[in-house]
Each structure stands twice: as C-alpha cells, then as structure tokens.
C-alpha cells in the first residue's frame, strides 16, 4: 500500500475542508479506483460521483490510466459553462 496525495480544487476543496487528501491504495491503480476511493472515504465528494475529473501529472486522465507512486493527482468537480 502507498499513500497517494490528491489535490482538491473548487467545490471539492470546500467539501473536504482541505486543499488535499491522502488515500491509501495499492499502486499502480486505475483512475477509476482513485475516484472510487475518494468517494468512499470522503462522502462529501461523492455527490459529484463519476463526474469528478481526475488529472494525473497535469493532464485529465481517462478511467483506465494507471496512477503510479510519485504521480501528481488532482480532483476537480464537474464544471458547467454557458
């Protein structure tokens, strides 16, 4: 198991009450597993469900992208525009 620090932005930061959270995961792990761990460990973030955008090393990542130890991971709530 490794500790993965996930930076939070916008409403996710407010919901968690912190600029980041730490997850304990077996790495490498797919983005879908990172999102699931966020949702289960921080219910306030789960309201966004699968719409949470996950970025790995500065780029939005697809569900199957593997997150490895040392990667920079960030979570963004869904965004609506007009």
N, C-alpha and C positions, 0 to 999 in steps of 0.2 A: 504494500500500500504506500502511496505517496500523497503528500499534501499539495493540492493544486489551488493556487490563489486565483480567484476570479474577480476582476474589477467590475464594478457596477456603475451604471450610468442612468441619469434621469430618474424616472419613477422607480426603477429597481433600487437605486441608491437610497431613495427616500423610504421605500418599503422595508428595506433591511436595516436602515438606520446606520449604515456604514458605507464607506467607499469601496469596500471589497469584502469577500467572504472566502473562507478556506474550506475546501472539500477534501475528504479522504477517499481516494479512488485507486483502484489498480490501474496503472498506466502501462502501455498506451490504452486509451479508451476513446470510443467514437463520440462526436459532438452530441449525439442523441443521448448518450449515457450521462454526459456532463449536465445537459439540460434536465434530465430526469432527477439527478442528484440535487440540483438546485431547487427544483420544485418540491421534492420530498423533505429536504432539510430546512427550507425557508418557505413555509406556506404562503406568506405574503407575496412571494414572487410567482407562485403557482397560478395566480389569477390570469397571468398572460399566457400560461400553458405553452403549447408548441409554437406560439407566435414570437417568443423571445428569440432575438437574433444573437448568435454566438459568433464572435470574431476570434480568430487564432492568429497570433503574430501580425495583427493589424489588418487582416482581411476576413470578411464574412465567410464563414465556413459551411459547407454542406453537411448534412446529417452524418454521413459516413466518414468524414475527415477524422483521422486519428489525432488525438491530443497526446503529446508526449511530455515527459518531465522536462521542465525548463521553458516550455511554451508560454507565451503571454496570452491569457484568455480574458475576454471581456464579454459581458452580457448587456444587451440593450433591449428595452421594452419595445413592443411594436410601435411603429410611427405611422400616423395618418397625415396626409397632406391634402392640400386643396389648390 
